[in-house]
Amino acid sequence: MIITKQKPLEEILEFLKNHKRIFIVGCGACATLCKTGGEEEVLQMKKILEKKGFEVTGDVIPDETCHIPLTERKLREKKKELKKSDAILILACGSGVQSISLTAKQPVYPGIDSLFIGNVLRFGSFVERCSACGNCYLGETTGICPITCCPKTILNGPCGGVEEGKCEVDPNMDCVWIKIYERLEEKGELDKMKKIKSPKKYHLKKNPNSLTVDK
């Protein structure tokens, strides 16, 4: 999931300073779990903007704001409210903002910042585990990603700076390559440590990327 945080209110108000009537869009997926764009956050933002003198014309929370066809359908259901608006504030990740900007006649503004692809540790607690690098090594590292979890992105670690199992860059963090070694040992797959991994195929991480799945 995409982990997000709310932008500072001052930044949001700067975006909206030349507008009066605001329509708010949330997200029923990632932003809801992050508590940045669900029903509670949309309602809270509405109250804040109204106290600041804005008119909130309406709101909608698509199931997945990054899903372009579904989001467009939800917005069509709110076309009367949107017609009254002169700006749209979006409490969703960057992909969600761009989904709406494709067809919106009004200026669109992000109300939250996208941070990383994350795993949920528990409600309200997230950790980065994947960099979407396009060249996955998890089969060779027993499900632990050295690209994301090693600050140096070392593929054939550990580095010479590891001390008592701790990372040289962040001494409060366990060395990911020690973790990989221990898990490989536990599973009887230590031979994988002897395999020299080829350099990253950075061309697979081109921007902007796209994928079409044949049906």
N, C-alpha and C positions, 0 to 999 in steps of 0.2 A: 504494500500500500504506500501511497505518497504521504509522507509526514509533513505537516504544515504548522505554522504558528501565525497568530494574528499580527498584522502590521501595526505599528504605533498609531494611535488615533490621530496624532498630528499629521502624519503622512496621508492618511485617508481623507482628512478634512482639507488638506492642500489639494488633493485630486479633485475634490468636489466643490471647491470654493466658487467656481463660476456657474454652478448649477443649483437648482432649487428643488426639483421634483425627482426623487431617487427611487428606483426599483431595485430590490435586493434579491440576489440569487444565492442559494446555499448549495450543499451537496449532501446527498443521503448516504454516501459511501465513506471514503477516506476522511473527509473533513468532519463528518459527524463523529467518527471514532476519535479523531484528534481533538474534538470539542472546539473546532474553529469555524465550522460552517453548518451545523445542524440546526434543528428547530430552536433550541435554547439560544444559540449564538445569533441567529437571524433576528429573533425577537429582541434580544439585548441590543443589537446594532440599530434596530428600528427605534427603540426608545432613546438611544444616544443621539441619533440624528435628529429626531423630533425635538429633543431638548435644545439642540444646536440651531433650531430654526428651519430645518429642512422638512419638506413634505414627503413622506414615504408613500408612494402610490400603490405599492403591492409587493409581494414576494412569492417566490416559488423555490422548492427544494427538489430538483430532479434526483432520481435514484442514483444516477452516476452522471455528473455534469460533464465528464470527459467523453461521454457517449453522445456523439453529435446528433444522430437521428432522434434518439429519445429526448434529448434536451430541446431540440427544435420543436418537437411535438408539445412538450410542456410549456414552452414559451408561447406557442400559438394559442393555447388555452388561456393565456393571460394577455392577449393582444390589446384588450381595452385598457388595462392598467399600464401596459408598456407604452401605448400611444400617448398617455398623459405624462410620461416620464421624459426627462431630458438627460438622464445619465443612468447607468446600471452599475451597481456595486456588487462584485462577485466574491462570495466567501467560498472559494474553491481553489484547487491547485492551478498552476499555470496552464495546464491542458484544458481545464474547465473554462478558464477565461477565454482561451482561444476558440473553444467550441462556440461560445456565444458571440464572439467578435466577428465570426464568419458572416452572420446574417443581421446582426443588430444594427439598427439605424442610428441609435444613440451611442455616444462614447461609452466605453466599458472600462472599469477600473478594478484592479485586484484589491481585495481587503485582507488577504493573507499571503504569506510567503511560503513557497515550496522549499523544503529542506533536503529530503533524501527519500530513497526507497527504504522502507523500514519493516521490521518485524515487531509484533506486539508482545511485550513481555508480560504485561498485565494492563488492565484498563488505565489509560492515561500515561503509560510508560512504554517508550519505543526505542529501538536500537537499530542502527544501520547494519545491514548484512549483505546487501547486493548493490553493485555499482552499475548494473545493466551494461557490462562492458562488451557484450557481443561475442565473447570468446571464453566460455565457462570452463573452469578448472576443477569444479567441485568433485568430479569423479576421481580425480587423482589426489585430492586432499581431504578425502572422507567427509565431504559436506561442509567444510570450513573454508571460507573465501579469503585467500591471502591478498587479493587485490583490494578488497574493501577493508579487511580487518587488520592489515599490516600498514602502519603509517608510511612505510617505505615501498609498499606494494612489491615486496620481494617474492619471487617465484620459486627460488631454490634456497630457502632459508634454513635455519635462522641466521641473522647477521652476527657480526662479531661483537655487537654492543649489548647483547642480551646478558643480563646478570641476575642470577638466582631466579630465573624464569620470568623476569620482568622486562618490559619493552624499554629500549634505550630512549626512544622519543618521549614516552609517557611511562615513568616508573610505577605509576599506579595501575597500569594495565598489564595483564599477563601477555607474554609473547605468543602470538598466534601460531607460530611454527612449533613451539613447545606443545601447544594444544593439539596441533595436527599430528605431531609425533606420537603423543600419548594415545590419541584415538586410533591411529594406525596400528600401534602396538597392541592395543586392546582387541582389535579386530583381526589380528594376525596378518596385517598387510604392510609390514614395514619395508618390504621390497620396493614399494612405491616411492620411498624416500630416495632410493638410488637413481631413480629416473630423472634425467635432466630435462626440465621443462623448457620448451622453446620460447623465444621472446613473444611478447604479446602481439596479437594481430590487430594493431590499432586501426587499420583500415575498416574493420568491422564496426567500429564505433564512429562512423561518419555522421555529420549533422547537416541537414535534418535527415533522420532515418525514416524508413517506412517498411511495412510488411503487409503483403496480401496473402491470405490463407485460401488456398483452393478448396472449394466445397465439392 
